Amino acid sequence: MTGKRKCLWMRSWLKRRETKSVYHTLLAELRLEDSKTLRQWIRLPKEQYQELLRLVTPLIMKEDTQRSGSRVNL
C-alpha cells in the first residue's frame, strides 16, 4: 500500500435518512402517538424497548472524527 488515505464521503440524500426516512418518521410518530401499535410492531413493551436502546446505543454509535464530526441520533 502506498500510504494514501482512503477518502470516504456520503451522498447528501443519504445524510438525510435519519430525519426524512419513512422508518425513522414512523418510529418517532408511533413512540409519541400510539404505544399499542408500537408494541405490536417491535414486539416489546415500551419500557423494555427503551432499556434495550439505552444498552446498545453506545455500542452502535458512530464516533466523532476530526473530519466529519457526525453522530448517530437515536
PDB file with SEQRES, HELIX, SHEET and CRYST1 records, atoms N, CA, C and O in Angstrom:
SEQRES   1 A   74  MET THR GLY LYS ARG LYS CYS LEU TRP MET ARG SER TRP          
SEQRES   2 A   74  LEU LYS ARG ARG GLU THR LYS SER VAL TYR HIS THR LEU          
SEQRES   3 A   74  LEU ALA GLU LEU ARG LEU GLU ASP SER LYS THR LEU ARG          
SEQRES   4 A   74  GLN TRP ILE ARG LEU PRO LYS GLU GLN TYR GLN GLU LEU          
SEQRES   5 A   74  LEU ARG LEU VAL THR PRO LEU ILE MET LYS GLU ASP THR          
SEQRES   6 A   74  GLN ARG SER GLY SER ARG VAL ASN LEU                          
HELIX    1 AA1 SER A   12  LYS A   15  1                                   4    
HELIX    2 AA2 ARG A   17  LYS A   20  1                                   4    
HELIX    3 AA3 VAL A   22  GLU A   33  1                                  12    
HELIX    4 AA4 SER A   35  ILE A   42  1                                   8    
HELIX    5 AA5 LYS A   46  ILE A   60  1                                  15    
CRYST1    1.000    1.000    1.000  90.00  90.00  90.00 P 1           1          
ATOM      1  N   MET A   1       0.832  -1.182   0.000  1.00  0.00           N  
ATOM      2  CA  MET A   1       0.000   0.000   0.000  1.00  0.00           C  
ATOM      3  C   MET A   1       0.880   1.250   0.000  1.00  0.00           C  
ATOM      4  O   MET A   1       1.937   1.268   0.631  1.00  0.00           O  
ATOM      5  N   THR A   2       0.451   2.272  -0.694  1.00  0.00           N  
ATOM      6  CA  THR A   2       1.266   3.470  -0.878  1.00  0.00           C  
ATOM      7  C   THR A   2       1.169   4.443   0.281  1.00  0.00           C  
ATOM      8  O   THR A   2       1.880   5.448   0.291  1.00  0.00           O  
ATOM      9  N   GLY A   3       0.319   4.180   1.251  1.00  0.00           N  
ATOM     10  CA  GLY A   3       0.176   5.097   2.364  1.00  0.00           C  
ATOM     11  C   GLY A   3      -0.880   6.152   2.141  1.00  0.00           C  
ATOM     12  O   GLY A   3      -1.083   7.015   2.995  1.00  0.00           O  
ATOM     13  N   LYS A   4      -1.560   6.099   1.002  1.00  0.00           N  
ATOM     14  CA  LYS A   4      -2.625   7.052   0.737  1.00  0.00           C  
ATOM     15  C   LYS A   4      -3.811   6.779   1.655  1.00  0.00           C  
ATOM     16  O   LYS A   4      -4.164   5.625   1.898  1.00  0.00           O  
ATOM     17  N   ARG A   5      -4.415   7.836   2.157  1.00  0.00           N  
ATOM     18  CA  ARG A   5      -5.612   7.666   2.977  1.00  0.00           C  
ATOM     19  C   ARG A   5      -6.825   7.549   2.074  1.00  0.00           C  
ATOM     20  O   ARG A   5      -6.944   8.253   1.071  1.00  0.00           O  
ATOM     21  N   LYS A   6      -7.702   6.667   2.437  1.00  0.00           N  
ATOM     22  CA  LYS A   6      -8.920   6.470   1.672  1.00  0.00           C  
ATOM     23  C   LYS A   6      -9.887   7.624   1.938  1.00  0.00           C  
ATOM     24  O   LYS A   6     -10.104   8.000   3.089  1.00  0.00           O  
ATOM     25  N   CYS A   7     -10.448   8.165   0.912  1.00  0.00           N  
ATOM     26  CA  CYS A   7     -11.393   9.265   1.046  1.00  0.00           C  
ATOM     27  C   CYS A   7     -12.811   8.702   1.131  1.00  0.00           C  
ATOM     28  O   CYS A   7     -13.275   8.036   0.205  1.00  0.00           O  
ATOM     29  N   LEU A   8     -13.487   8.965   2.225  1.00  0.00           N  
ATOM     30  CA  LEU A   8     -14.856   8.500   2.396  1.00  0.00           C  
ATOM     31  C   LEU A   8     -15.792   9.696   2.320  1.00  0.00           C  
ATOM     32  O   LEU A   8     -15.495  10.763   2.857  1.00  0.00           O  
ATOM     33  N   TRP A   9     -16.914   9.511   1.655  1.00  0.00           N  
ATOM     34  CA  TRP A   9     -17.910  10.563   1.560  1.00  0.00           C  
ATOM     35  C   TRP A   9     -19.267   9.914   1.454  1.00  0.00           C  
ATOM     36  O   TRP A   9     -19.382   8.713   1.208  1.00  0.00           O  
ATOM     37  N   MET A  10     -20.289  10.714   1.640  1.00  0.00           N  
ATOM     38  CA  MET A  10     -21.647  10.208   1.593  1.00  0.00           C  
ATOM     39  C   MET A  10     -22.494  11.164   0.775  1.00  0.00           C  
ATOM     40  O   MET A  10     -22.372  12.382   0.902  1.00  0.00           O  
ATOM     41  N   ARG A  11     -23.340  10.613  -0.051  1.00  0.00           N  
ATOM     42  CA  ARG A  11     -24.240  11.446  -0.846  1.00  0.00           C  
ATOM     43  C   ARG A  11     -25.189  12.199   0.078  1.00  0.00           C  
ATOM     44  O   ARG A  11     -25.577  11.691   1.131  1.00  0.00           O  
ATOM     45  N   SER A  12     -25.555  13.405  -0.320  1.00  0.00           N  
ATOM     46  CA  SER A  12     -26.361  14.262   0.543  1.00  0.00           C  
ATOM     47  C   SER A  12     -27.714  13.642   0.888  1.00  0.00           C  
ATOM     48  O   SER A  12     -28.204  13.839   2.000  1.00  0.00           O  
ATOM     49  N   TRP A  13     -28.330  12.900  -0.033  1.00  0.00           N  
ATOM     50  CA  TRP A  13     -29.636  12.312   0.271  1.00  0.00           C  
ATOM     51  C   TRP A  13     -29.516  11.208   1.317  1.00  0.00           C  
ATOM     52  O   TRP A  13     -30.476  10.948   2.041  1.00  0.00           O  
ATOM     53  N   LEU A  14     -28.359  10.554   1.412  1.00  0.00           N  
ATOM     54  CA  LEU A  14     -28.168   9.548   2.454  1.00  0.00           C  
ATOM     55  C   LEU A  14     -28.011  10.185   3.832  1.00  0.00           C  
ATOM     56  O   LEU A  14     -28.393   9.591   4.840  1.00  0.00           O  
ATOM     57  N   LYS A  15     -27.460  11.371   3.875  1.00  0.00           N  
ATOM     58  CA  LYS A  15     -27.291  12.071   5.144  1.00  0.00           C  
ATOM     59  C   LYS A  15     -28.635  12.443   5.766  1.00  0.00           C  
ATOM     60  O   LYS A  15     -28.737  12.587   6.984  1.00  0.00           O  
ATOM     61  N   ARG A  16     -29.662  12.598   4.938  1.00  0.00           N  
ATOM     62  CA  ARG A  16     -30.987  12.999   5.431  1.00  0.00           C  
ATOM     63  C   ARG A  16     -31.849  11.828   5.892  1.00  0.00           C  
ATOM     64  O   ARG A  16     -32.958  12.049   6.380  1.00  0.00           O  
ATOM     65  N   ARG A  17     -31.381  10.603   5.755  1.00  0.00           N  
ATOM     66  CA  ARG A  17     -32.238   9.450   6.030  1.00  0.00           C  
ATOM     67  C   ARG A  17     -32.706   9.366   7.480  1.00  0.00           C  
ATOM     68  O   ARG A  17     -33.787   8.838   7.742  1.00  0.00           O  
ATOM     69  N   GLU A  18     -31.917   9.874   8.428  1.00  0.00           N  
ATOM     70  CA  GLU A  18     -32.327   9.810   9.827  1.00  0.00           C  
ATOM     71  C   GLU A  18     -33.454  10.776  10.153  1.00  0.00           C  
ATOM     72  O   GLU A  18     -34.159  10.586  11.144  1.00  0.00           O  
ATOM     73  N   THR A  19     -33.634  11.785   9.355  1.00  0.00           N  
ATOM     74  CA  THR A  19     -34.708  12.743   9.616  1.00  0.00           C  
ATOM     75  C   THR A  19     -35.838  12.645   8.600  1.00  0.00           C  
ATOM     76  O   THR A  19     -36.960  13.061   8.889  1.00  0.00           O  
ATOM     77  N   LYS A  20     -35.565  12.110   7.430  1.00  0.00           N  
ATOM     78  CA  LYS A  20     -36.563  12.098   6.361  1.00  0.00           C  
ATOM     79  C   LYS A  20     -37.067  10.712   5.985  1.00  0.00           C  
ATOM     80  O   LYS A  20     -38.024  10.611   5.217  1.00  0.00           O  
ATOM     81  N   SER A  21     -36.466   9.646   6.490  1.00  0.00           N  
ATOM     82  CA  SER A  21     -36.876   8.309   6.061  1.00  0.00           C  
ATOM     83  C   SER A  21     -38.225   7.915   6.664  1.00  0.00           C  
ATOM     84  O   SER A  21     -38.599   8.378   7.741  1.00  0.00           O  
ATOM     85  N   VAL A  22     -38.927   7.073   5.962  1.00  0.00           N  
ATOM     86  CA  VAL A  22     -40.232   6.592   6.424  1.00  0.00           C  
ATOM     87  C   VAL A  22     -40.074   5.833   7.737  1.00  0.00           C  
ATOM     88  O   VAL A  22     -40.880   6.000   8.652  1.00  0.00           O  
ATOM     89  N   TYR A  23     -39.042   5.003   7.834  1.00  0.00           N  
ATOM     90  CA  TYR A  23     -38.822   4.213   9.047  1.00  0.00           C  
ATOM     91  C   TYR A  23     -38.651   5.098  10.277  1.00  0.00           C  
ATOM     92  O   TYR A  23     -39.339   4.903  11.279  1.00  0.00           O  
ATOM     93  N   HIS A  24     -37.756   6.053  10.213  1.00  0.00           N  
ATOM     94  CA  HIS A  24     -37.498   6.915  11.367  1.00  0.00           C  
ATOM     95  C   HIS A  24     -38.711   7.784  11.709  1.00  0.00           C  
ATOM     96  O   HIS A  24     -39.008   8.014  12.881  1.00  0.00           O  
ATOM     97  N   THR A  25     -39.401   8.260  10.685  1.00  0.00           N  
ATOM     98  CA  THR A  25     -40.598   9.065  10.913  1.00  0.00           C  
ATOM     99  C   THR A  25     -41.688   8.236  11.582  1.00  0.00           C  
ATOM    100  O   THR A  25     -42.306   8.679  12.550  1.00  0.00           O  
ATOM    101  N   LEU A  26     -41.921   7.034  11.066  1.00  0.00           N  
ATOM    102  CA  LEU A  26     -42.939   6.154  11.634  1.00  0.00           C  
ATOM    103  C   LEU A  26     -42.610   5.784  13.076  1.00  0.00           C  
ATOM    104  O   LEU A  26     -43.488   5.819  13.937  1.00  0.00           O  
ATOM    105  N   LEU A  27     -41.372   5.434  13.344  1.00  0.00           N  
ATOM    106  CA  LEU A  27     -40.971   5.065  14.691  1.00  0.00           C  
ATOM    107  C   LEU A  27     -41.192   6.224  15.663  1.00  0.00           C  
ATOM    108  O   LEU A  27     -41.709   6.021  16.761  1.00  0.00           O  
ATOM    109  N   ALA A  28     -40.810   7.414  15.273  1.00  0.00           N  
ATOM    110  CA  ALA A  28     -40.998   8.588  16.135  1.00  0.00           C  
ATOM    111  C   ALA A  28     -42.476   8.869  16.379  1.00  0.00           C  
ATOM    112  O   ALA A  28     -42.868   9.167  17.507  1.00  0.00           O  
ATOM    113  N   GLU A  29     -43.294   8.780  15.345  1.00  0.00           N  
ATOM    114  CA  GLU A  29     -44.728   9.039  15.497  1.00  0.00           C  
ATOM    115  C   GLU A  29     -45.393   7.986  16.368  1.00  0.00           C  
ATOM    116  O   GLU A  29     -46.208   8.318  17.229  1.00  0.00           O  
ATOM    117  N   LEU A  30     -45.056   6.730  16.155  1.00  0.00           N  
ATOM    118  CA  LEU A  30     -45.640   5.673  16.985  1.00  0.00           C  
ATOM    119  C   LEU A  30     -45.223   5.821  18.436  1.00  0.00           C  
ATOM    120  O   LEU A  30     -46.032   5.603  19.338  1.00  0.00           O  
ATOM    121  N   ARG A  31     -43.987   6.186  18.670  1.00  0.00           N  
ATOM    122  CA  ARG A  31     -43.492   6.364  20.037  1.00  0.00           C  
ATOM    123  C   ARG A  31     -44.292   7.444  20.759  1.00  0.00           C  
ATOM    124  O   ARG A  31     -44.582   7.315  21.949  1.00  0.00           O  
ATOM    125  N   LEU A  32     -44.649   8.510  20.043  1.00  0.00           N  
ATOM    126  CA  LEU A  32     -45.374   9.623  20.656  1.00  0.00           C  
ATOM    127  C   LEU A  32     -46.889   9.433  20.691  1.00  0.00           C  
ATOM    128  O   LEU A  32     -47.545   9.851  21.645  1.00  0.00           O  
ATOM    129  N   GLU A  33     -47.448   8.803  19.655  1.00  0.00           N  
ATOM    130  CA  GLU A  33     -48.901   8.822  19.490  1.00  0.00           C  
ATOM    131  C   GLU A  33     -49.626   7.501  19.701  1.00  0.00           C  
ATOM    132  O   GLU A  33     -50.804   7.506  20.059  1.00  0.00           O  
ATOM    133  N   ASP A  34     -48.961   6.375  19.492  1.00  0.00           N  
ATOM    134  CA  ASP A  34     -49.687   5.111  19.504  1.00  0.00           C  
ATOM    135  C   ASP A  34     -48.821   3.990  20.062  1.00  0.00           C  
ATOM    136  O   ASP A  34     -48.290   3.170  19.313  1.00  0.00           O  
ATOM    137  N   SER A  35     -48.687   3.962  21.375  1.00  0.00           N  
ATOM    138  CA  SER A  35     -47.795   2.992  22.008  1.00  0.00           C  
ATOM    139  C   SER A  35     -48.270   1.549  21.816  1.00  0.00           C  
ATOM    140  O   SER A  35     -47.451   0.630  21.797  1.00  0.00           O  
ATOM    141  N   LYS A  36     -49.570   1.341  21.675  1.00  0.00           N  
ATOM    142  CA  LYS A  36     -50.091  -0.015  21.460  1.00  0.00           C  
ATOM    143  C   LYS A  36     -49.594  -0.578  20.117  1.00  0.00           C  
ATOM    144  O   LYS A  36     -49.121  -1.713  20.054  1.00  0.00           O  
ATOM    145  N   THR A  37     -49.702   0.212  19.059  1.00  0.00           N  
ATOM    146  CA  THR A  37     -49.224  -0.227  17.747  1.00  0.00           C  
ATOM    147  C   THR A  37     -47.708  -0.373  17.750  1.00  0.00           C  
ATOM    148  O   THR A  37     -47.170  -1.295  17.136  1.00  0.00           O  
ATOM    149  N   LEU A  38     -47.016   0.531  18.439  1.00  0.00           N  
ATOM    150  CA  LEU A  38     -45.559   0.419  18.545  1.00  0.00           C  
ATOM    151  C   LEU A  38     -45.183  -0.904  19.194  1.00  0.00           C  
ATOM    152  O   LEU A  38     -44.261  -1.577  18.734  1.00  0.00           O  
ATOM    153  N   ARG A  39     -45.880  -1.284  20.249  1.00  0.00           N  
ATOM    154  CA  ARG A  39     -45.598  -2.545  20.930  1.00  0.00           C  
ATOM    155  C   ARG A  39     -45.843  -3.730  19.997  1.00  0.00           C  
ATOM    156  O   ARG A  39     -45.063  -4.683  19.993  1.00  0.00           O  
ATOM    157  N   GLN A  40     -46.905  -3.683  19.218  1.00  0.00           N  
ATOM    158  CA  GLN A  40     -47.191  -4.763  18.273  1.00  0.00           C  
ATOM    159  C   GLN A  40     -46.123  -4.824  17.186  1.00  0.00           C  
ATOM    160  O   GLN A  40     -45.747  -5.903  16.729  1.00  0.00           O  
ATOM    161  N   TRP A  41     -45.651  -3.675  16.787  1.00  0.00           N  
ATOM    162  CA  TRP A  41     -44.679  -3.599  15.699  1.00  0.00           C  
ATOM    163  C   TRP A  41     -43.289  -4.066  16.117  1.00  0.00           C  
ATOM    164  O   TRP A  41     -42.634  -4.809  15.385  1.00  0.00           O  
ATOM    165  N   ILE A  42     -42.835  -3.627  17.307  1.00  0.00           N  
ATOM    166  CA  ILE A  42     -41.493  -4.009  17.741  1.00  0.00           C  
ATOM    167  C   ILE A  42     -41.498  -5.228  18.657  1.00  0.00           C  
ATOM    168  O   ILE A  42     -40.440  -5.760  18.991  1.00  0.00           O  
ATOM    169  N   ARG A  43     -42.679  -5.670  19.063  1.00  0.00           N  
ATOM    170  CA  ARG A  43     -42.846  -6.886  19.878  1.00  0.00           C  
ATOM    171  C   ARG A  43     -42.206  -6.790  21.259  1.00  0.00           C  
ATOM    172  O   ARG A  43     -41.826  -7.802  21.848  1.00  0.00           O  
ATOM    173  N   LEU A  44     -42.091  -5.569  21.770  1.00  0.00           N  
ATOM    174  CA  LEU A  44     -41.569  -5.352  23.111  1.00  0.00           C  
ATOM    175  C   LEU A  44     -42.403  -4.277  23.796  1.00  0.00           C  
ATOM    176  O   LEU A  44     -42.897  -3.367  23.130  1.00  0.00           O  
ATOM    177  N   PRO A  45     -42.568  -4.365  25.114  1.00  0.00           N  
ATOM    178  CA  PRO A  45     -43.174  -3.228  25.823  1.00  0.00           C  
ATOM    179  C   PRO A  45     -42.274  -1.999  25.681  1.00  0.00           C  
ATOM    180  O   PRO A  45     -41.058  -2.127  25.533  1.00  0.00           O  
ATOM    181  N   LYS A  46     -42.868  -0.829  25.726  1.00  0.00           N  
ATOM    182  CA  LYS A  46     -42.127   0.420  25.525  1.00  0.00           C  
ATOM    183  C   LYS A  46     -40.933   0.531  26.474  1.00  0.00           C  
ATOM    184  O   LYS A  46     -39.847   0.936  26.059  1.00  0.00           O  
ATOM    185  N   GLU A  47     -41.128   0.176  27.733  1.00  0.00           N  
ATOM    186  CA  GLU A  47     -40.059   0.287  28.724  1.00  0.00           C  
ATOM    187  C   GLU A  47     -38.895  -0.651  28.381  1.00  0.00           C  
ATOM    188  O   GLU A  47     -37.729  -0.280  28.512  1.00  0.00           O  
ATOM    189  N   GLN A  48     -39.222  -1.850  27.946  1.00  0.00           N  
ATOM    190  CA  GLN A  48     -38.179  -2.809  27.584  1.00  0.00           C  
ATOM    191  C   GLN A  48     -37.422  -2.351  26.326  1.00  0.00           C  
ATOM    192  O   GLN A  48     -36.206  -2.515  26.233  1.00  0.00           O  
ATOM    193  N   TYR A  49     -38.147  -1.781  25.376  1.00  0.00           N  
ATOM    194  CA  TYR A  49     -37.518  -1.231  24.170  1.00  0.00           C  
ATOM    195  C   TYR A  49     -36.567  -0.098  24.533  1.00  0.00           C  
ATOM    196  O   TYR A  49     -35.444  -0.050  24.031  1.00  0.00           O  
ATOM    197  N   GLN A  50     -37.002   0.813  25.397  1.00  0.00           N  
ATOM    198  CA  GLN A  50     -36.163   1.942  25.802  1.00  0.00           C  
ATOM    199  C   GLN A  50     -34.904   1.452  26.517  1.00  0.00           C  
ATOM    200  O   GLN A  50     -33.818   1.991  26.301  1.00  0.00           O  
ATOM    201  N   GLU A  51     -35.044   0.430  27.367  1.00  0.00           N  
ATOM    202  CA  GLU A  51     -33.896  -0.128  28.076  1.00  0.00           C  
ATOM    203  C   GLU A  51     -32.918  -0.773  27.095  1.00  0.00           C  
ATOM    204  O   GLU A  51     -31.708  -0.571  27.201  1.00  0.00           O  
ATOM    205  N   LEU A  52     -33.431  -1.536  26.157  1.00  0.00           N  
ATOM    206  CA  LEU A  52     -32.589  -2.168  25.140  1.00  0.00           C  
ATOM    207  C   LEU A  52     -31.866  -1.109  24.309  1.00  0.00           C  
ATOM    208  O   LEU A  52     -30.673  -1.237  24.034  1.00  0.00           O  
ATOM    209  N   LEU A  53     -32.582  -0.080  23.918  1.00  0.00           N  
ATOM    210  CA  LEU A  53     -31.980   1.021  23.160  1.00  0.00           C  
ATOM    211  C   LEU A  53     -30.875   1.702  23.961  1.00  0.00           C  
ATOM    212  O   LEU A  53     -29.818   2.030  23.421  1.00  0.00           O  
ATOM    213  N   ARG A  54     -31.126   1.912  25.245  1.00  0.00           N  
ATOM    214  CA  ARG A  54     -30.123   2.536  26.123  1.00  0.00           C  
ATOM    215  C   ARG A  54     -28.853   1.678  26.194  1.00  0.00           C  
ATOM    216  O   ARG A  54     -27.744   2.211  26.236  1.00  0.00           O  
ATOM    217  N   LEU A  55     -29.016   0.357  26.208  1.00  0.00           N  
ATOM    218  CA  LEU A  55     -27.872  -0.542  26.316  1.00  0.00           C  
ATOM    219  C   LEU A  55     -27.054  -0.634  25.026  1.00  0.00           C  
ATOM    220  O   LEU A  55     -25.826  -0.712  25.083  1.00  0.00           O  
ATOM    221  N   VAL A  56     -27.712  -0.625  23.873  1.00  0.00           N  
ATOM    222  CA  VAL A  56     -26.978  -0.809  22.622  1.00  0.00           C  
ATOM    223  C   VAL A  56     -26.484   0.489  21.988  1.00  0.00           C  
ATOM    224  O   VAL A  56     -25.571   0.459  21.163  1.00  0.00           O  
ATOM    225  N   THR A  57     -27.062   1.611  22.353  1.00  0.00           N  
ATOM    226  CA  THR A  57     -26.678   2.881  21.734  1.00  0.00           C  
ATOM    227  C   THR A  57     -25.178   3.144  21.801  1.00  0.00           C  
ATOM    228  O   THR A  57     -24.594   3.503  20.779  1.00  0.00           O  
ATOM    229  N   PRO A  58     -24.519   2.984  22.955  1.00  0.00           N  
ATOM    230  CA  PRO A  58     -23.066   3.234  22.978  1.00  0.00           C  
ATOM    231  C   PRO A  58     -22.279   2.272  22.075  1.00  0.00           C  
ATOM    232  O   PRO A  58     -21.195   2.611  21.600  1.00  0.00           O  
ATOM    233  N   LEU A  59     -22.816   1.098  21.844  1.00  0.00           N  
ATOM    234  CA  LEU A  59     -22.117   0.108  21.028  1.00  0.00           C  
ATOM    235  C   LEU A  59     -22.238   0.371  19.529  1.00  0.00           C  
ATOM    236  O   LEU A  59     -21.360  -0.008  18.753  1.00  0.00           O  
ATOM    237  N   ILE A  60     -23.328   1.022  19.129  1.00  0.00           N  
ATOM    238  CA  ILE A  60     -23.563   1.235  17.700  1.00  0.00           C  
ATOM    239  C   ILE A  60     -23.384   2.678  17.268  1.00  0.00           C  
ATOM    240  O   ILE A  60     -23.493   2.979  16.079  1.00  0.00           O  
ATOM    241  N   MET A  61     -23.113   3.574  18.198  1.00  0.00           N  
ATOM    242  CA  MET A  61     -22.986   4.993  17.876  1.00  0.00           C  
ATOM    243  C   MET A  61     -21.682   5.251  17.138  1.00  0.00           C  
ATOM    244  O   MET A  61     -20.632   4.731  17.514  1.00  0.00           O  
ATOM    245  N   LYS A  62     -21.757   6.049  16.096  1.00  0.00           N  
ATOM    246  CA  LYS A  62     -20.554   6.436  15.366  1.00  0.00           C  
ATOM    247  C   LYS A  62     -19.712   7.355  16.240  1.00  0.00           C  
ATOM    248  O   LYS A  62     -20.232   8.125  17.047  1.00  0.00           O  
ATOM    249  N   GLU A  63     -18.422   7.257  16.061  1.00  0.00           N  
ATOM    250  CA  GLU A  63     -17.518   8.134  16.790  1.00  0.00           C  
ATOM    251  C   GLU A  63     -17.313   9.424  16.003  1.00  0.00           C  
ATOM    252  O   GLU A  63     -17.309   9.425  14.772  1.00  0.00           O  
ATOM    253  N   ASP A  64     -17.145  10.512  16.732  1.00  0.00           N  
ATOM    254  CA  ASP A  64     -16.810  11.779  16.080  1.00  0.00           C  
ATOM    255  C   ASP A  64     -15.419  11.668  15.477  1.00  0.00           C  
ATOM    256  O   ASP A  64     -14.513  11.069  16.057  1.00  0.00           O  
ATOM    257  N   THR A  65     -15.276  12.252  14.312  1.00  0.00           N  
ATOM    258  CA  THR A  65     -13.949  12.327  13.711  1.00  0.00           C  
ATOM    259  C   THR A  65     -13.637  13.795  13.482  1.00  0.00           C  
ATOM    260  O   THR A  65     -14.541  14.630  13.446  1.00  0.00           O  
ATOM    261  N   GLN A  66     -12.379  14.105  13.329  1.00  0.00           N  
ATOM    262  CA  GLN A  66     -11.991  15.491  13.083  1.00  0.00           C  
ATOM    263  C   GLN A  66     -12.569  15.975  11.763  1.00  0.00           C  
ATOM    264  O   GLN A  66     -12.872  17.157  11.600  1.00  0.00           O  
ATOM    265  N   ARG A  67     -12.715  15.062  10.839  1.00  0.00           N  
ATOM    266  CA  ARG A  67     -13.168  15.444   9.507  1.00  0.00           C  
ATOM    267  C   ARG A  67     -14.680  15.646   9.435  1.00  0.00           C  
ATOM    268  O   ARG A  67     -15.148  16.636   8.873  1.00  0.00           O  
ATOM    269  N   SER A  68     -15.449  14.704  10.007  1.00  0.00           N  
ATOM    270  CA  SER A  68     -16.892  14.766   9.786  1.00  0.00           C  
ATOM    271  C   SER A  68     -17.658  15.345  10.973  1.00  0.00           C  
ATOM    272  O   SER A  68     -18.596  16.119  10.775  1.00  0.00           O  
ATOM    273  N   GLY A  69     -17.280  14.988  12.199  1.00  0.00           N  
ATOM    274  CA  GLY A  69     -17.994  15.468  13.363  1.00  0.00           C  
ATOM    275  C   GLY A  69     -19.427  14.938  13.433  1.00  0.00           C  
ATOM    276  O   GLY A  69     -20.285  15.586  14.034  1.00  0.00           O  
ATOM    277  N   SER A  70     -19.704  13.793  12.842  1.00  0.00           N  
ATOM    278  CA  SER A  70     -21.073  13.292  12.809  1.00  0.00           C  
ATOM    279  C   SER A  70     -21.315  12.260  13.897  1.00  0.00           C  
ATOM    280  O   SER A  70     -20.388  11.595  14.360  1.00  0.00           O  
ATOM    281  N   ARG A  71     -22.573  12.137  14.296  1.00  0.00           N  
ATOM    282  CA  ARG A  71     -23.005  11.153  15.279  1.00  0.00           C  
ATOM    283  C   ARG A  71     -24.363  10.608  14.846  1.00  0.00           C  
ATOM    284  O   ARG A  71     -25.104  11.249  14.101  1.00  0.00           O  
ATOM    285  N   VAL A  72     -24.663   9.423  15.330  1.00  0.00           N  
ATOM    286  CA  VAL A  72     -25.976   8.824  15.088  1.00  0.00           C  
ATOM    287  C   VAL A  72     -26.943   9.389  16.107  1.00  0.00           C  
ATOM    288  O   VAL A  72     -26.645   9.385  17.302  1.00  0.00           O  
ATOM    289  N   ASN A  73     -28.069   9.864  15.676  1.00  0.00           N  
ATOM    290  CA  ASN A  73     -29.095  10.364  16.581  1.00  0.00           C  
ATOM    291  C   ASN A  73     -30.223   9.365  16.665  1.00  0.00           C  
ATOM    292  O   ASN A  73     -30.905   9.087  15.678  1.00  0.00           O  
ATOM    293  N   LEU A  74     -30.410   8.833  17.845  1.00  0.00           N  
ATOM    294  CA  LEU A  74     -31.494   7.860  18.024  1.00  0.00           C  
ATOM    295  C   LEU A  74     -32.591   8.435  18.850  1.00  0.00           C  
ATOM    296  O   LEU A  74     -33.589   7.761  19.107  1.00  0.00           O  
TER     297      LEU A  74                                                      
END                                                                             
